Amino acid sequence: MSIRLTVQLPIKEGEADAFEAAAGPALARVRAEDAGCEMYDLFKSCDDDTRFVLVESWASEADLEAHMTSAAMGDVGKALGGYMDGAPVMNKYED
């Protein structure tokens, strides 16, 4: 059973391009290093460049839990935190 997440990311006005540039390498590291990562993709709203959503899929709950404390995840927070305009909103799903 896969575990899926959507993480809504509110970004500061005027920071979308810089956010996307910083996100690319950080997200690629998670895909490469965190076991069980099936999907870790960022999408930008078509009508509001301050709204992004990260869509994740993990092979198991254990893989997701390991990811939450991984070095790669820590680097995502460091790379992207300065662009955030509020807390992310996470929703978790299973199939």
N, C-alpha and C positions, 0 to 999 in steps of 0.2 A: 504494500500500500504506500503510495507516494503522499508526501505532505507538501502542500502548496501554500505560498504566501503572496499576498499583495501588500506592498508597503507604499503608502501615499507619502510623497516627499514635497512639502511646500518649500519653494526656493525664493530667495530674496529677489525683488524686482531688479531687472537688469543683469542678473547673474547667470542666466540660463546657459549661455555659450561657455563660460568658464566652468560652470558646474559639469556640463557634459564632457568637457575636455579632461577634467579631473576624474570623472567617474570611469571613463574608459579603462585606464590601466588598473584602477582599484578593483573593478568588477571582473576584469580578466584574471586577476590574481586569484580571486575566490573560485572562479570556474576551474582554474588550473590546479589549485592546491587543496581545496576542501572536498574530502571524500563524500560521495553520494550526491554531489551537485548535478542535477539534471537540467536545470535552467536557472539563469541568473541574469535577466535582461531588463534594461531600462527603457521606458517609453515616455515621450513628452506629449502633453496635451496638444491637440490640434488647435485649440482656441484660447489657451492661456499658458504663456511660457513660464509661469511660476509654478506650474503643476506637473509633476512627474510621478510615475508609478514604477516601482521595481517589482517584477514578477519572478518569483522563485519557485523551484520544485526540487524536493529532496527525496532521495530513495527511502528514507526512514526517519522516524522521529529522533533516533539516536544521531543520525547524520546532521539533522538540523540543530540539535543541542550542541554537538561538537563545533559546528560552524559558528554558533553564537559566541563562543569563547576563543575562536581561532585567531592566530596572528593576522591572517588575511582580512578577517572581519574587523579587527581592530584598526587596520590600515584604512579600510573603507570609511570608518567613522572619522578618522583623522583627516582624510583627504576631502571629505564632503561636508563635514560638520559646519564649517565656516560659511557655507552657502545656504544653510537651512534658515527658514523663516518660521520656526515653530517645530513642534515635535512631530516625528513621523507617526502615521496611523497604520497599524499592522492588522491584517485580517488573515486568519489561518483556515485552511480547508484540507480535507482529505478525500480520497476517492475510494 
